[in-house]
C-alpha cells in the first residue's frame, strides 16, 4: 500500500480526542448534576428571565448554563465519533475514511459551538476553577479535532493517489 504516514497521525489524534472528550463529558456531567441539585432552592429567588432556564448555576455567570450543556453535547458526540473513527481508521479504506471525515466534521462543529459559548463566558467575567478546566479542555480539543480532520483527509488523499485517483 505504500507509505502510510497519515494512518499513525490519524490514530494519534483520534486517541487524544477520545481522552479529551471523555474528560469534557465527565466535567460537564458533574456540572449539570451540581446545577440540577442546586437549582430548586437557588433559582426561586431570581427574576423571571433567569428563572426560565431550568438549570441555575450558583457559580460562573449567565453564560455558564449554555457552556455546560453544549460542552456535554460536544463531549458525548465527540467521544462517540472518536471511538467509531478509530474503528473506521483501522479499516483504512475510502468509504470508512469518508464516514470518519463526515462525523468528525459534525463533531468539530459542536465543539466550535461549545467553545464559542466558553469564549463568551470568559468575556463576561468570573468563572470557577472547574469551569476554567472545561474551557481549556474545549480550546485544546478544538485544535486536536481540527488536526484529526486534516489527518483523515490526508489519508483519503493518500488512498486516492495510491489507487490512481479512483477512490
C-alpha positions, 0 to 999 in steps of 0.5 A: 500500500505504500507509505502510510504516514497519515494512518499513525497521525490519524490514530494519534489524534483520534486517541487524544480526542477520545481522552479529551472528550471523555474528560469534557463529558465527565466535567460537564456531567458533574456540572449539570448534576451540581446545577440540577441539585442546586437549582430548586432552592437557588433559582426561586429567588431570581427574576423571571428571565433567569428563572426560565432556564431550568438549570441555575448555576450558583457559580460562573455567570449567565453564560455558564448554563449554555457552556455546560450543556453544549460542552456535554453535547460536544463531549458525548458526540465527540467521544462517540465519533472518536471511538467509531473513527478509530474503528473506521481508521483501522479499516483504512479504506475510502468509504470508512475514511469518508464516514470518519471525515463526515462525523468528525466534521459534525463533531468539530462543529459542536465543539466550535459551538461549545467553545464559542459559548466558553469564549463568551463566558470568559468575556463576561467575567468570573468563572470557577476553577472547574469551569476554567478546566472545561474551557481549556479542555474545549480550546485544546480539543478544538485544535486536536479535532481540527488536526484529526480532520486534516489527518483523515483527509490526508489519508483519503488523499493518500488512498486516492493517489495510491489507487490512481485517483479512483477512490 
